Amino acid sequence: MDLSYSAEYEKFRGEVKAFLAGSWPLRGDEAKLPGEKRAALFRERAIAAGFLARSIPKRYGGSEQAADVLKAQIIRDEFARARAPGEMAGIGPSMLVPTLLEKGSEWQKERFIAPTIRGEIVWCQGYSEPGSGSDLASLQTKAELRGDEWVINGQKIWTSGAHRADYMFCLCRTEPAAQKHGGISYLLLSMKQPGIEVRPLRQMTGAADFNEVFFTDARTPKDWIVGKRGEGWLVSRTTLKHERNMIGDAANALATFQSLVSLAQRTTRAGKPAIQDPAIRQRLVQLEGYVRSHQYSGYRQLTKAAKSQDPGRVQLMNKLTSTNIGNEIAKLALDLLGDDGLYEPGERTLGAGPRSNAQWVGQFMWSLGSAVAGGTANIQRNVIGERGLGLPRDAAASAKG
Ligand SMILES: Cc1cc2nc3c(=O)[nH]c(=O)nc-3n(C[C@H](O)[C@H](O)[C@H](O)COP(=O)(O)OP(=O)(O)OC[C@H]3O[C@@H](n4cnc5c(N)ncnc54)[C@H](O)[C@@H]3O)c2cc1C
């Protein structure tokens, strides 16, 4: 693994830095715009300059650059250093857009990708149902083709952001007679219609980030199906692959660890900064080791991708590693907080910036959920064992078909 960049890439880094120096932060009247508007304006310019939405063709609103993982990494690093808004994050840009690029029809790409990457429309993911989480293919929500429309009845659960979403991509059973995995289709639908009821689910943090969604004769046009009828399972696996990559990104772990070090500097134990306590230092160093290994695993994945090789097990491990590390960081933070760990949880933040004690409590609670979201840690271990190590299939899962 060679971690240095060639002169050609260092020249590219110079171009990225020059663009950032001239464009971020916004100046004059633009600097007074609300945060989201400022970010949107900057992103538009970064796309025009060829630095964001690089893998997306121009006709779908992207900047259509040749695939180059090293350039992509340089952009991420320099944008993070300048604290400039990077790629639009979230379910729509990170999961649906790559799925549409791989499996969507031409009109779907033209209609949905550009407004999604600019943040003008928001998506939610309707996969899980009561009783169908890890065993997702057992889902029961039905879609029946009546004339030119799919008519949808059933229920989804744990639907993150459904209360803010304009559209949902969801899995429905469209071929009741077909075998479990073969009877599912991948549909897009508008959330702004009478047949949909969104009920918030309150978490232990006090926030209600996810919801139950009920469909009573909800409708969507016949051609809002991604992939072929009955082949939604294959399409859904494309989305899940991108979901795991999104959750497994090492940059988050590193940023959270840096924030933990600041916490150890500002909290005290026996009258001294906690960072001077040998037991705390020991745990911090051990954690830094995990975080750095995770980061270098990411570089290994990058090096393989740069050589057009299959990243294999390294990629499969990323999601599991990052949720484990996130939980270990949050556990140490809670120990540092002592009695303040009983605070009402504050809203979780991203990035290396300082977090309040209440936000650390929120971070700890979030770290438990992230080991479940997008496939639980146990399921991810199965995936690593079966697809990564070639072990026999999990007995319980294969018995269920
Ligand atoms: C923060 C968060 C956000 C979410 N957002 C969304 C969303 O936007 N859209 C959406 O559709 N879903 C969402 N989910 C749901 C998530 O995908 C499911 O919770 C997850 O797939 C697990 O399913 P389950 O809750 O039904 O648990 P179960 O499948 O019932 O699992 C319970 C336990 O049994 C274990 N288990 C089950 N089967 C096996 C097996 N074969 N081998 C070993 N262990 C097994 C699991 O690992 C777990 O520990 C979200 C969940 C969380 C926590």
The ligand as an ORCA input file, in Angstrom:
! r2SCAN-3c Opt
* xyz 0 1
  C     -31.447      4.029     13.597
  C     -32.204      3.105     12.676
  C     -32.675      3.585     11.469
  C     -33.403      2.724     10.617
  N     -33.895      3.240      9.438
  C     -34.599      2.442      8.614
  C     -35.173      2.975      7.414
  O     -35.047      4.161      7.105
  N     -35.882      2.157      6.617
  C     -36.041      0.836      6.903
  O     -36.660      0.147      6.100
  N     -35.539      0.295      8.045
  C     -34.828      1.079      8.902
  N     -34.321      0.569     10.077
  C     -34.621     -0.826     10.428
  C     -33.421     -1.762     10.339
  O     -33.051     -1.996      9.018
  C     -33.845     -3.061     11.072
  O     -34.070     -2.718     12.427
  C     -32.769     -4.123     10.980
  O     -32.688     -4.620      9.671
  C     -33.010     -5.275     11.981
  O     -34.282     -5.793     11.838
  P     -35.243     -6.044     13.108
  O     -35.298     -4.741     13.860
  O     -36.528     -6.614     12.591
  O     -34.484     -7.065     14.011
  P     -34.515     -8.667     13.908
  O     -34.275     -9.073     12.494
  O     -35.733     -9.161     14.595
  O     -33.238     -9.041     14.746
  C     -33.236     -9.106     16.169
  C     -31.911     -9.712     16.600
  O     -31.780    -11.048     16.076
  C     -30.570    -11.176     15.342
  N     -30.753    -12.051     14.171
  C     -31.836    -12.100     13.346
  N     -31.626    -13.013     12.364
  C     -30.384    -13.542     12.578
  C     -29.581    -14.520     11.907
  N     -29.992    -15.153     10.810
  N     -28.348    -14.781     12.423
  C     -27.889    -14.152     13.531
  N     -28.607    -13.237     14.212
  C     -29.826    -12.917     13.741
  C     -30.234     -9.771     14.902
  O     -28.840     -9.595     14.634
  C     -30.690     -8.945     16.098
  O     -29.695     -8.904     17.083
  C     -33.619      1.378     10.967
  C     -33.145      0.896     12.197
  C     -32.443      1.753     13.051
  C     -31.959      1.214     14.351
*
